[in-house]
Amino acid sequence: MVGQLVAGDIMHFNLFVGTSTIFSLIAIIIFFTIRKKIAGKDEKSFSIYFKITSSMYISLLFFVAVYMFWVPAETLYSRQYLVMSISLSFFIGAVSSNYYYRKAC
């Protein structure tokens, strides 16, 4: 369904790519802002970093697995789906960093 929508018009394609780019940029800004607030060399900071990175890696593995099984090989814009899954992983990292930062403070 999304493939037909994106392939149907160049405006839909640009909207899909722009949305995923803005989504990932916002997530990266939030992630690094919270990371700068956590900044420390103690064991508590490393524990928070580990939880954040593990949630990002697990979500990335999940989204790549869904991508591999859900998106057909002959899909025209398959790279954009992969970029969208990476940006969703960044977003999950940003949300989890905000959650763990608020939980620690």
C-alpha positions in Angstrom: 0.0 0.0 0.0 2.7 2.5 0.9 4.8 1.4 -2.1 1.9 2.2 -4.4 1.3 5.5 -2.7 5.0 6.5 -3.0 5.3 5.3 -6.6 2.1 7.0 -7.6 3.4 10.6 -7.5 6.7 12.4 -7.0 5.1 14.6 -4.4 4.2 11.5 -2.3 7.8 10.2 -2.6 9.2 13.6 -1.5 6.8 13.7 1.4 7.8 10.2 2.5 11.6 11.0 2.3 11.2 14.4 3.9 9.1 13.0 6.7 11.6 10.3 7.5 14.5 12.8 7.3 12.8 15.3 9.6 11.8 12.5 11.9 15.4 11.2 12.2 16.9 14.7 12.6 14.5 15.5 15.5 15.3 12.2 17.1 19.0 12.7 16.8 18.8 16.2 18.3 16.8 14.9 21.2 19.1 11.9 21.7 22.3 14.0 21.8 20.7 16.7 24.0 19.7 14.1 26.6 23.1 12.4 26.2 24.9 15.7 27.0 22.7 16.0 30.1 23.6 12.5 31.3 27.3 13.0 30.5 29.4 11.4 33.1 32.0 8.7 33.6 30.3 6.9 36.5 28.7 3.5 36.5 25.2 5.0 36.6 25.8 6.9 33.3 27.2 3.8 31.6 24.2 1.8 32.7 21.8 4.4 31.2 23.9 4.5 28.0 23.8 0.7 27.8 20.0 0.6 28.2 19.6 3.3 25.5 21.8 1.6 23.0 20.4 -1.8 23.6 16.9 -0.5 23.0 18.1 1.1 19.7 19.8 -2.1 18.6 16.9 -4.3 19.4 14.5 -2.0 17.6 16.8 -1.8 14.6 17.0 -5.6 14.4 13.2 -5.8 14.7 12.7 -3.2 11.9 15.3 -4.8 9.6 13.7 -8.2 10.2 10.2 -6.8 9.4 11.8 -5.1 6.3 13.3 -8.3 5.1 10.1 -10.3 5.5 7.5 -7.7 4.6 9.0 -5.7 1.7 9.1 -7.6 -1.5 12.4 -7.8 -3.4 11.0 -6.0 -6.5 9.9 -3.0 -4.5 10.9 0.2 -6.3 11.8 2.3 -3.3 13.2 -0.3 -1.0 16.1 1.9 0.3 13.6 4.5 1.6 11.9 1.8 3.7 15.3 0.9 5.1 16.1 4.5 5.9 12.7 4.9 7.6 13.4 1.8 9.8 16.7 3.4 10.8 15.1 6.7 11.6 12.4 4.8 13.7 15.3 3.2 15.6 16.8 6.6 16.3 13.4 7.8 17.5 13.1 4.9 19.8 16.6 5.7 21.1 15.5 9.3 21.7 12.3 8.3 23.5 14.2 5.7 25.7 16.9 8.2 26.5 14.3 10.7 27.7 12.6 8.0 29.7 15.8 6.7 31.3 17.0 10.2 32.0 13.8 11.2 33.8 13.8 7.9 35.7 17.4 8.4 36.9 16.9 12.0 38.0 
